[in-house]
Amino acid sequence: MKAIISEDIELLEFADDLVIYIKSQNIREVVSKIEKEVNKLYNKLSDKNFFLAPKKCQLIIFSQNTPRNSNYSLKINNNKLKPKNNVKFLGIHLDKNLNWSHHIKKTKESCLKALNIIKCLRGVYWGADPSTLLMLNESIILSKIEYGGFIVSPIKETKLYELQKIQNTALRLCLRYTNSTPINVMHAEAKIPMLDSKLDYLCSRYLLQCLSIHNHSVIRSIEILTNTANTTIYEHNFNKSRTISTFEECEFYNGQILQYNNYHRIFSDSRSNLEALNKIHGLQNKPPLVKKIKLKLIELADKDVKVEIFWLLAHIGLQGNENADTNAKKAAAKDISFNLDIPVSDIFAKFKYLCKEKDVTHIKEIGETKGTLYF
């Protein structure tokens, strides 16, 4: 489809959902241009027996100046479209000012309906077990709040707190706590992070996935926003979003190989890694490092180089085990760079730990005034 429309028109596609947009200061000009491009796309698709549904199409103008929408319109196959104040795309509600008020309103309404299910199942003497209710809460309430939640930023704290209140109410119902129970105590008991910390973690996961893909468009956009925010004009007025983040480097370990001419022995106490190397099938689904090691073992075997891999039980008093651990830690601490492809999933644990530490610190700070007996 990108080949059909002009180069200055941007296109977003997902399954049978399609978005066409353009950026400009002249609203009337861009509306006219989009009308021309959409009708061109409509005709091209019709020739191939694919048909757009004009009645399902929507028009929205994003602007901080709040233009009078009644002055603009476009036609798709003689169907007239008037600009709307908000539209929905892939479950995210976008309003014309991008202040996310409508998205939070709709999310809140959906969660309040789901709360009624928990209310029906939480009887004190006959109701479901708290662990079951917490699982239900994650499925029908938290999933709605967290879906695209980190995109909703920057935003007023009062609006974000509306979603946090829904999470608080759900935990209170699941754990059968009274209204006087402090919020930090409920989150500590349920082992569920505060909403702000959870959104930070979800944002980190998404950005790490984007960083693992070469020249990803999201990363390019974030770099542009970051550079804009650091300029003299914007540095004091630019509200940075949650997605503009800086990630710390992650540390990894390596092992040692004892080599004797054409006979190699590799010792490791990591049974899961050795089992991954031992499996023959499904190599294409393995992490990059496992693939490289496996291919290297095959290459050595073709050269009549014998490699034996041994699994050792860890920390059970075997002679030399402690010395091997000490030497491995010293080797890992050395400033040696390795050009290895690390699977992005290996880095998730690092950011999950950071977000957990942030949440625990915040809950304990609240615990100085609320829930002091618990903490």
Secondary structure as UniProt FT lines:
FT   TURN            2..4
FT   TURN            7..8
FT   STRAND          10..14
FT   TURN            15..16
FT   STRAND          17..21
FT   HELIX           27..47
FT   TURN            48..49
FT   HELIX           54..56
FT   TURN            64..65
FT   HELIX           69..71
FT   STRAND          74..76
FT   TURN            77..78
FT   STRAND          79..81
FT   STRAND          86..89
FT   TURN            90..91
FT   STRAND          92..95
FT   TURN            96..97
FT   HELIX           101..121
FT   TURN            124..126
FT   HELIX           130..137
FT   HELIX           138..142
FT   HELIX           143..146
FT   TURN            147..148
FT   HELIX           149..151
FT   HELIX           157..175
FT   TURN            179..180
FT   HELIX           183..190
FT   HELIX           195..211
FT   TURN            214..215
FT   HELIX           217..229
FT   TURN            232..237
FT   TURN            242..243
FT   STRAND          257..260
FT   TURN            261..262
FT   STRAND          263..268
FT   HELIX           271..278
FT   HELIX           283..285
FT   HELIX           288..302
FT   TURN            303..304
FT   STRAND          306..311
FT   TURN            319..320
FT   HELIX           321..333
FT   HELIX           345..366
FT   TURN            367..369
FT   TURN            372..374
//
